[in-house]
Amino acid sequence: MKFRRLLFPIIGFLVLITSSAKPIANANNINHLKNEGNNIVLRMANSLDNLDDTEDPNEIFSRALNEYIEEFDSYLDITGLNVFDKEAITLPDFDINYVAPEYYTIMNDYETSFQSGMSSADLIKYNNFRQNNAYFDKHITLIETKYLNLNIRPKFNPNLDIKFPLIEHSRSLGLMAILTSAGLSEAIISAFAGCATALSSALSSAWIPIIGWAIAVGVVVGALIALTVIIVENWNAICKVIDDIKAWFLEEFSMFTEWINSFFSDAVSKGEESLISSRATIGDKTFEFQQVQANDYAKSIAIAQTGRRNYDVFLMQYVKSSSFEIALGMPVSKEFCISNKTHLLGFSSYTWYQNSARELILKAGTGYTSPSPELHLYNEGTNTAPKFAFKHFHNYTASGVRDESLLAKRTHSFFGLLYWTPNNDGIGEIHPESPKY
């Protein structure tokens, strides 16, 4: 089968991508995991005891996907995980003292619990599985040793030295290229590929009758948890190539299209959730805000691309010279802002057209602003303004000066093109990558 064939090309870059891998630091403790003796195999069997035994790979994947969704939160807390300014997070469930465990710690914890929960008969099946599938054995051996040595030989196949030249298929080389282009380390690429190997092994119609459906489900659950942990913990890098990764999985696991789509939908939503720094309810809408660093011109350009030549308004808050927060996923209308007086409540905004930006201050803010927009850019030795910025309007008072009251002072009504100061002298030019009119 296609996914059985996949074992060989994937594992080629699962191991010995390099001849020297630096040791990985010792893992952090995971206080949020379930009790150490969690019996994964028996618990799954008990929770699904109303279901018949199955040898259908699609049914195996379906059960595993449900189990993964239920289990994931006990392995990784994604609340504010990828927010760079932790002090600014206002989410009620956020624990500023939480230290996320590394992917290899989570993989090792799951595998330890998985094996310890097996009956003697199941453990014999599992070890026979490893002994007769050296590529899967290599994957589990790396997990058990927490990726300390990528060159380690499989536990049950110590005479087999799996080498990089085993790569034969261009599609597998394509996945390696995708992951490498995202800037991931060799160990992470190996773990990612190993999870794909685990999926192809456990979903093989040749193996399911031998190992049984409960073990097959458990292997798939572990692979899905680990894949999502890697995706979420490296979301800022992986989000740029996630569509390519998904396309690769859809091609290689083509008989599981429904479940692959469901899995990536969940993984992507978790990645996006990890970026949320705060929520706010205005009128009948709840907004999720993500932080953007002022020097991250790529994200600012993406904001401009999203708003280009339309009348959408994207609410913002906590605008500082170093960063801001924006609810890019929920655009609103100018009328919504006016009816809720958003720019009197301390909310800022980005929209494409200058006239719209000015009108937001006049009708959703104090009612007074400057006749022309302002632009504040970094001037070396003079100010701490950002190097990249949008032109904007401020709340003013009736006497024609900027309103310095707390909420009104926070408000900026940004619009249009992204500017920058290439010479760090405060003189602005349109950024060459900014969308144009």
C-alpha positions in Angstrom: 0.0 0.0 0.0 1.0 3.6 -0.5 1.4 4.4 3.2 3.4 1.2 3.7 5.8 2.2 0.9 6.1 5.5 2.7 8.2 3.9 5.5 11.4 3.8 3.4 11.6 7.3 2.1 10.5 9.0 5.3 12.9 7.1 7.6 15.8 8.1 5.4 15.8 11.6 6.7 14.4 10.5 10.1 17.9 9.3 11.0 21.5 10.3 10.2 20.5 13.6 8.6 23.8 14.6 10.0 26.7 12.6 11.3 27.0 14.7 14.4 24.0 15.9 16.4 24.4 18.0 19.6 22.9 16.6 22.7 19.6 18.0 23.6 19.2 19.6 27.0 17.4 17.7 29.8 13.7 18.1 29.7 11.5 20.2 32.0 9.2 18.6 34.4 5.6 18.3 33.3 3.3 18.9 36.2 0.2 19.1 34.1 0.4 15.6 32.7 -2.0 12.9 33.9 -0.9 10.5 36.6 2.3 8.6 35.7 0.5 5.3 35.6 -2.1 6.3 33.0 -3.0 3.1 31.2 -3.5 4.4 27.6 -4.3 1.1 25.9 -6.8 -0.1 28.5 -8.3 3.4 28.9 -8.9 3.6 25.2 -10.3 0.1 25.1 -12.6 0.9 28.1 -13.8 4.2 26.6 -14.5 2.5 23.3 -15.8 -0.8 24.7 -19.1 -0.3 23.0 -17.3 -0.5 19.6 -16.5 -3.7 17.9 -12.9 -4.7 17.1 -11.9 -3.4 13.7 -9.2 -3.9 11.1 -10.4 -0.9 9.0 -7.6 1.7 8.8 -10.1 4.5 8.4 -11.9 3.4 11.5 -8.6 3.3 13.3 -7.7 6.8 12.2 -11.2 8.1 13.2 -11.0 6.6 16.7 -7.4 7.9 17.1 -8.4 11.4 16.0 -11.1 11.6 18.6 -8.8 10.3 21.3 -6.0 12.8 20.3 -8.4 15.8 20.5 -9.5 14.6 24.0 -6.0 14.0 25.2 -3.9 16.9 23.8 -4.6 19.5 26.5 -3.2 17.2 29.2 0.2 17.3 27.4 0.6 21.0 26.4 -1.0 24.2 27.5 -1.1 26.4 24.4 -2.5 29.5 26.2 -0.3 32.4 25.3 2.4 29.9 24.2 3.7 31.9 21.3 3.0 35.4 22.6 6.3 37.2 22.9 5.4 39.7 25.6 4.0 37.5 28.3 3.5 40.4 30.7 0.8 41.8 28.4 -1.3 38.7 28.3 -4.7 39.2 29.9 -6.3 35.8 29.2 -8.0 34.4 32.4 -6.4 30.9 32.0 -2.9 32.1 31.4 -0.2 30.9 33.8 2.8 33.1 33.5 5.0 30.6 35.4 4.1 27.7 33.0 7.2 26.3 31.2 6.1 24.3 28.2 7.8 20.9 27.9 9.9 20.2 24.9 8.5 18.0 22.1 10.8 15.1 23.0 9.7 15.1 26.6 6.1 14.9 25.6 6.8 12.1 23.2 8.8 10.2 25.8 6.1 10.7 28.4 3.4 9.4 26.1 5.5 6.4 25.0 6.5 5.5 28.6 2.8 5.6 29.7 1.7 3.8 26.6 4.0 0.9 27.1 3.5 0.7 30.9 -0.2 0.4 30.3 0.0 -2.6 28.1 -0.8 -6.1 29.2 2.0 -8.7 28.9 0.4 -10.1 25.8 0.1 -6.6 24.2 3.6 -5.7 25.0 4.8 -8.9 23.3 2.8 -7.9 20.2 4.3 -4.4 20.4 7.9 -5.5 20.7 7.4 -8.0 17.8 6.0 -5.0 15.8 9.2 -3.1 16.5 11.5 -6.1 15.9 9.9 -6.7 12.4 9.6 -3.0 11.5 13.1 -1.5 12.0 12.0 1.9 10.8 9.3 2.1 13.5 11.8 0.6 16.0 14.2 3.5 15.1 11.5 6.0 15.8 10.6 4.6 19.2 14.2 4.2 20.1 14.8 7.9 19.4 11.8 8.8 21.6 13.0 6.6 24.4 16.4 8.3 24.4 14.8 11.8 23.9 16.7 12.4 20.7 20.0 12.6 22.4 21.7 10.9 19.5 20.2 10.8 16.0 22.7 8.1 15.0 21.5 5.6 17.6 20.6 2.2 16.3 17.2 0.6 16.7 16.7 -1.2 20.0 15.5 -4.4 18.5 17.6 -4.1 15.4 21.0 -3.1 16.7 22.8 -4.4 13.6 20.8 -2.2 11.3 22.5 1.1 10.6 19.8 3.1 8.8 21.5 5.7 6.6 20.4 8.8 4.7 20.8 7.1 1.2 17.6 5.1 1.8 15.7 8.1 0.5 14.4 7.1 -2.9 11.3 9.1 -3.6 11.2 12.8 -4.5 8.0 13.4 -2.5 9.8 12.5 0.7 12.7 14.7 -0.3 10.1 17.4 -0.8 8.8 17.1 2.8 12.4 17.3 4.1 12.9 20.5 2.0 9.7 22.0 3.3 10.6 21.4 6.9 14.2 22.6 6.3 13.0 25.8 4.7 11.0 26.5 7.8 14.3 26.6 9.7 13.6 23.6 11.9 16.4 21.7 13.6 17.6 18.3 12.4 16.2 16.6 15.5 12.8 18.2 15.0 12.7 17.2 11.4 13.6 13.6 12.5 10.8 13.6 15.1 8.3 15.0 12.5 9.3 12.3 10.0 9.2 9.6 12.6 5.6 10.5 13.4 4.7 10.1 9.7 6.5 6.7 9.8 4.4 5.8 12.9 1.2 6.7 11.1 2.0 4.7 8.0 3.0 1.7 10.1 0.0 1.7 12.4 -2.5 2.3 9.6 -1.1 -0.5 7.5 -3.7 -3.2 6.8 -0.9 -5.7 7.0 0.0 -4.7 10.6 -3.4 -4.0 12.2 -4.5 -7.7 12.4 -1.2 -8.5 14.1 -1.0 -5.7 16.7 -4.7 -5.2 17.2 -6.8 -2.1 16.9 -6.2 -0.7 20.4 -2.4 -0.7 19.9 -2.8 0.8 16.4 -5.0 3.5 17.8 -2.5 4.3 20.5 0.4 4.6 18.1 -1.6 7.0 15.9 -2.7 9.0 18.9 0.9 9.4 20.0 2.0 10.5 16.5 -0.8 13.0 16.2 0.0 14.5 19.6 3.6 14.8 18.8 3.0 16.3 15.3 0.7 19.0 16.8 3.2 19.7 19.6 5.9 20.3 17.0 3.6 22.4 14.9 2.4 24.6 17.8 5.7 25.0 19.5 7.3 26.1 16.2 4.2 27.9 14.9 5.9 31.1 13.9 8.1 29.2 11.5 5.8 26.4 10.5 2.8 28.6 9.7 4.5 29.8 6.6 4.8 26.2 5.2 1.8 24.5 6.9 -0.2 24.4 3.6 2.7 22.6 1.9 3.0 20.2 4.8 -0.7 19.4 4.7 -0.6 18.9 0.9 2.2 16.4 1.3 0.3 14.4 3.9 -2.9 14.5 1.7 -0.9 13.0 -1.1 0.9 10.4 0.9 -2.1 9.4 2.9 -4.6 9.8 0.2 -7.0 7.2 1.5 -7.4 9.2 4.7 -8.3 12.6 3.2 -11.2 13.3 5.6 -9.1 12.6 8.7 -6.0 14.4 7.5 -8.1 17.5 6.8 -9.7 17.2 10.2 -6.3 16.8 11.9 -4.7 19.8 10.2 -7.7 21.9 10.8 -7.3 21.2 14.5 -3.5 21.7 14.5 -3.8 25.0 12.7 -6.4 26.3 15.1 -4.2 25.4 18.0 -1.3 27.2 16.3 -3.4 30.3 15.9 -4.8 30.0 19.4 -1.2 30.0 20.8 -0.7 33.5 19.4 -3.8 35.1 21.1 -2.8 37.5 23.8 -6.1 38.9 24.9 -9.9 39.0 24.2 -12.3 41.8 24.4 -16.1 42.0 23.9 -17.5 45.0 22.1 -21.3 45.0 21.5 -22.3 41.6 20.4 -18.8 40.6 19.2 -15.8 39.0 21.0 -12.4 39.9 19.5 -9.2 37.9 19.7 -6.1 39.9 19.6 -2.6 38.8 18.6 0.6 40.7 19.3 2.7 42.1 16.5 6.2 43.4 17.1 6.7 46.8 15.5 9.9 45.6 13.8 8.1 42.7 12.2 7.5 44.4 8.9 6.4 41.1 7.2 3.3 40.9 9.5 2.6 44.6 9.0 2.7 44.1 5.3 0.4 41.1 5.7 -2.0 43.4 7.6 -1.9 45.9 4.7 -2.4 43.1 2.2 -5.5 41.9 4.1 -7.1 45.4 4.2 -6.0 46.5 0.7 -8.7 48.2 -1.3 -11.6 47.3 1.0 -13.4 49.0 3.8 -12.7 46.5 6.5 -11.7 47.9 9.9 -9.3 45.8 12.1 -9.5 46.7 15.7 -6.2 47.1 17.6 -5.2 47.8 21.2 -2.2 48.4 23.5 -0.4 50.3 20.7 3.2 51.0 21.8 6.4 51.9 20.0 7.6 48.3 20.3 4.4 46.4 19.6 0.6 46.4 19.1 -2.3 44.0 19.3 -4.7 43.4 16.4 -7.8 41.3 15.8 -7.0 40.5 12.2 -9.4 37.5 12.2 -12.5 39.6 12.8 -12.8 42.6 10.6 -15.7 45.0 11.3 -17.4 47.9 9.5 -16.9 51.6 10.1 -20.5 51.6 11.2 -19.9 49.1 13.9 -17.1 51.2 15.3 -19.2 54.4 15.2 -22.2 52.7 16.9 -20.0 51.3 19.7 -17.7 54.4 20.0 -14.7 52.1 19.8 -12.1 54.9 19.5 -13.4 56.5 22.7 -12.9 53.2 24.5 -9.2 53.0 23.9 -9.3 50.8 20.8 -7.2 51.7 17.8 -7.7 50.4 14.2 -6.3 49.8 10.8 -8.1 50.3 7.6 -7.1 51.0 4.0 -8.4 54.4 3.1 -7.3 57.7 4.7 -10.7 59.2 4.7 -12.1 56.2 6.6 -9.3 56.3 9.1 -10.0 60.0 9.8 -13.8 59.5 10.0 -13.3 56.8 12.7 -11.8 59.5 15.0 -14.4 62.0 14.1 -17.4 59.7 14.6 -16.2 56.8 16.8 -13.7 58.9 18.8 -13.6 62.4 20.3 -14.9 64.1 17.2 -11.7 66.1 16.7 -8.4 65.2 15.0 -5.6 66.8 12.9 -6.3 67.8 9.3 -3.4 65.7 8.1 -2.2 62.3 9.2 0.9 61.8 11.4 3.9 59.4 10.9 6.4 58.6 13.7 9.5 56.7 12.7 12.8 55.9 14.4 15.4 58.7 14.4 18.7 57.4 15.8 19.7 59.1 18.9 16.5 61.1 19.0 13.5 58.9 19.7 12.4 55.3 20.2 9.7 55.2 17.6 9.5 52.1 15.4 11.4 51.7 12.2 8.2 50.6 10.4 4.9 52.3 10.8 1.6 53.3 9.2 0.3 56.8 8.9 -2.4 57.6 11.4 -4.7 60.0 13.1 -5.1 60.7 16.9 -7.9 61.8 19.1 -7.8 65.6 19.5 -9.7 68.0 21.8 -12.0 70.8 20.7 -9.0 73.2 21.3 -7.0 71.5 18.6 -4.4 69.5 20.7 -4.0 65.8 21.1 -6.3 64.4 23.8 -4.1 63.2 26.7 -6.8 61.5 28.7 -5.9 57.8 29.3 -8.2 56.0 26.8 -8.2 58.7 24.2 -4.4 58.9 24.2 -4.1 55.2 23.4 -6.1 55.5 20.3 -4.5 55.5 16.8 -6.4 55.2 13.6 -3.9 53.7 11.1 -4.4 53.3 7.4 -2.8 52.5 4.1 0.7 51.8 3.1 3.5 50.7 5.3 6.3 53.2 5.7 9.9 52.8 7.0 13.0 54.8 7.5 15.8 53.1 5.7 18.5 55.4 7.0 17.2 55.5 10.6 16.8 59.3 10.3 13.0 59.5 10.9 12.4 60.3 7.2 9.7 57.9 5.9 9.5 56.1 2.6 7.0 53.6 1.4 8.3 50.2 2.1 9.3 48.4 -1.2 7.2 45.3 -0.2 4.1 47.3 0.9 1.0 46.7 -1.2 0.5 49.7 -3.5 -2.7 51.4 -4.5 
